[in-house]
């Protein structure tokens, strides 16, 4: 019982210490230090326009993101399903590769 009480007291002291450090190090002027850009002032307005190239990069990112969304559950069941699952995944990856090659040909991956 004394050990549990000691752990609870130690935990309370650590929580109080974290709050104390936060009070000492936190910025005082809340209106100037925002949660974005690590507290730095933004250099442009939030509604400013983005270059059209970012939309293509976003679509390529979403393609790879969806690949990972479907690949994780596939990896969990591929041993049970067998060769059919492997063929289906290669078809899926082939379709994604067609999209990446198209984006590459259109210049979506160029940064200059």
C-alpha positions in Angstrom: 0.0 0.0 0.0 2.9 2.4 0.8 4.4 1.7 -2.6 1.1 2.6 -4.4 0.8 5.8 -2.4 4.4 6.6 -3.2 3.8 6.2 -6.9 0.7 8.4 -6.7 2.6 11.1 -4.9 5.4 10.9 -7.4 3.0 11.1 -10.3 1.3 14.1 -8.8 4.7 15.8 -8.3 5.6 15.1 -11.9 2.3 16.5 -13.2 2.7 19.6 -11.0 6.2 20.0 -12.4 5.1 19.8 -16.0 2.4 22.5 -15.3 5.0 24.6 -13.5 7.5 24.4 -16.4 4.6 25.3 -18.8 3.7 28.4 -16.7 7.4 29.6 -16.8 8.1 28.9 -20.5 4.7 29.6 -22.1 4.4 32.8 -24.1 2.5 35.5 -22.2 1.0 37.4 -25.2 -1.6 35.0 -26.5 -2.8 37.3 -29.3 0.6 37.4 -31.0 1.7 33.8 -30.6 -0.6 31.5 -32.5 -0.7 27.7 -32.5 0.5 27.5 -36.2 4.1 27.8 -37.4 5.4 27.1 -33.9 4.2 30.5 -32.7 5.7 32.5 -35.6 3.6 35.1 -37.3 2.2 33.9 -40.7 3.8 35.7 -43.7 0.7 35.5 -45.8 -3.1 35.5 -45.3 -4.9 32.2 -44.7 -7.1 32.8 -47.7 -4.2 33.5 -50.1 -4.0 31.6 -53.3 -1.7 28.6 -53.8 0.1 27.7 -56.9 -1.8 25.3 -59.1 1.1 22.7 -58.9 0.2 22.0 -55.2 -3.1 20.5 -56.3 -1.4 17.9 -58.4 1.0 17.1 -55.6 -1.9 16.7 -53.3 -3.6 14.2 -55.6 -0.3 12.2 -55.9 -0.1 12.2 -52.1 -3.7 11.0 -51.7 -3.0 8.2 -54.1 -0.1 7.0 -52.0 -2.1 7.6 -48.8 -4.9 5.4 -50.1 -2.4 2.8 -51.1 -1.3 2.5 -47.4 -4.9 2.5 -46.2 -5.6 -0.6 -48.4 -2.2 -2.3 -48.0 -2.4 -2.6 -44.2 -5.5 -4.8 -44.0 -4.2 -6.7 -47.0 -1.0 -7.5 -45.2 -3.1 -8.9 -42.3 -5.0 -11.4 -44.5 -2.7 -12.2 -47.4 -1.4 -15.4 -45.7 -5.0 -16.7 -45.3 -6.2 -15.7 -48.8 -3.1 -16.8 -50.7 -2.0 -16.1 -54.3 -5.2 -14.4 -55.3 -4.6 -11.6 -52.8 -1.0 -11.1 -54.1 -2.3 -10.8 -57.7 -5.0 -8.4 -56.6 -2.5 -6.2 -54.8 -0.2 -6.1 -57.8 -3.1 -5.1 -60.0 -3.9 -2.3 -57.5 -0.3 -1.2 -57.4 -0.2 -1.2 -61.2 -3.2 1.1 -61.3 -1.5 3.4 -58.8 1.7 3.3 -60.9 -0.2 4.4 -63.9 -1.4 7.4 -62.0 2.1 8.2 -60.8 3.5 7.9 -64.4 0.8 10.2 -65.6 1.6 12.7 -62.9 5.3 12.5 -63.7 4.6 13.0 -67.5 2.4 16.0 -66.7 5.2 17.6 -64.6 3.5 17.3 -61.2 6.7 16.1 -59.6 8.9 18.9 -60.9 9.7 21.6 -58.3 11.1 24.3 -60.6 
